[in-house]
């Protein structure tokens, strides 16, 4: 089996899980597919232990031919970030622009260092002396939150507007910031960059500022083309596809942040260009493009979870590594609580907020496809600890934290939202 066939079969499997879910479990789609990928991975691991490598051999062979750094960080990520940014409503976010800006910048950086140092200390105590730079790398990849699952729940339950704006704004923006932090630490860890303040700051700023400026250039080019597309919905759709494909590829070749470029371009196209090219005589044309990108976002996230699940089947996973992954769950939650709670202690001096804001932002800060993509991109063979490659260790820990956040946190966030809804109704 080659890599293309594997991707085709996994794509079909993701669609079948989503289709079955609407009749059986009726969960939010991301939660259903994540749960399904875990169960399928466990079944394959069990089959491998009982039957031998006859089951896993074709998967192992196909997975070995996939370059995950190229496929995920250099390919799929552009479509995921662009699709998410198209959903951002700047008019709604403007009401809490300062809160969201601080949460995106301060909370992402604070969480990175809190997770990194706590992981470094705890792992060393347990006989896993992972170097600090790798722990910070894990902190950087696990800190950005994924908006897809929790936003669906929040909108379905009609949560208070303030909560919805905070979750949506932070989740959609911190993907780009988190990836810039990750690539900066990645360069220090693997590219020979001297870890001085000046060199790291220069790398960070060049990556971030370059990505933002390039995103504006892509957005302006897309804007001009879309405004002159003669109201042809098919041509407009193809134009939007050029941005996360060729545009994202060019950003990577220029060594600037393609992630931030996609976020900037998506926001501009979604808020400025969309209104400009809207055709009052054919309102379904805009709906057609929106539906396509929403479906693309969900599909690629689903495929990513199944891919990582298949990757775990091909790796030797011990109970010790699973235990370390479970240990990191409260570490990540604590870091999230501190990094969100500190800004809100300042915010509350100037404005009143929902009583459960910090709790919902903490428990609803789900991790998703971006964290898995970054973990899978860490090179193998750089370090072996207690007989385990550092790539495998970080990927397994990340997978467990992500699964816990989506399945457990995603399924139990509803009571907090109900409490906020009641508080908002009583305040009226």
Secondary structure, DSSP 8 states (H G I E B T S, - for coil): --HHHHHHHHHHHHHHHHHHHTTTT---HHHHHHHHHHHHHHHHHHHHHHH-HHHHHHHHHHHHT--HIIIIIIIIHHHHHHHHHHT--HHHHGGGHHHHHHIIIIIHHHHHHHHHHHHHHHHHHTT----HHHHHHHHHHHHS---HHHHHHHHHHT--HHHHHHHHHHHHHHHHHHHHHHHHHHHHHHS-----HHHHHHHHHHHHHHHHHHHHHHHHHHHHHHHTSTT-HHHHHHHHHHIIIIIHHHHHHTTS-HHHHHHHHHHHIIIIIHHHH--TT-THHHHHHHHHHHHHHHHHHHHHHHHHHHHHHTS---HHHHHHHHHHHHHHHHHHHHHHHHHHHHHTTTS---TTHHHHHHHT----HHHHHHHHHS-SSS-EETTEEHHHHHHHHHHHHHHIIIIIIHHH-HHHHHHHHHHHHHH-
